């Protein structure tokens, strides 16, 4: 008898555009929100593993992957609420990476009754102002985009996010670099299709982090860019009882580089008792 977990895929219309989702497993709900340089495929190393113990949902944000882009006003956190209602999920743990972490935080602030746990990996924070050090590192990439040299811009983006400022391309698994390159190329292609950008949460999350009162795990790669490291520190300071872990020798796509280690951290944290100190 085949006991392999089967996944279910589907689309739900949200704010006038379809959102693609995939669900697998049984048990408490766990939602995975992808980075802004990727789509839900970046969780290939987590999805089925976590589905052994949880009902796991991964989806493509509006404007990414197989999801559409609304022409009307919308927010990513509002779209997530509609998706969860469609799936009859009243409360969930949320794992968000980078942009996905920013959305997870906005969702927790807007719909606190629907969030049981936050897992924030290489996370952004809404309203955070970029620093000079990261801007300097990103300048060649920005110049390539302005010049219309998209091949160079994509390569510099892979170096910036995947390799990080402290490693050369030869120090990173080439298959991971190519997977991110492929997903980010799709992201850029989709960005030319038109449609609206998501509206931001107001007031921004950076001024409201103290409102979060759920178990929160913060994981960041030691080799990530300065702004991401600073935002991890901000989250750790402002969220009561948060736990922060810094992984050595890894940058922004730490789940793709260390899938087994990240999965173990997630499962361990989800099963720990919580106390807001």
ABEGO torsion letter per residue (X at the ends): XBABBBBBBBBBBBGGBBBBBBBBEBEBBBBBBBBAABBAAAAAAAAAAAAAABBBBBBBBBGBEABBBBABBBBAAAAAAAAAAAAGBABBBBBBBEAAAAAAAAAAAABAAABABBBBBGBBBBGBBBBAAAAAAAAAAAAAAAAGBAAAAAAAAAAAAAAEAABBAAABBAAAAAAAAAAAAAAAAAAAAEEBBBBBBOBBAAAAAAABABBBBBBBBAABBAAAAAAAAAAAAABBGBBBBBBBGBBABAAAABAAAAAAAAAAAAABBBBBX
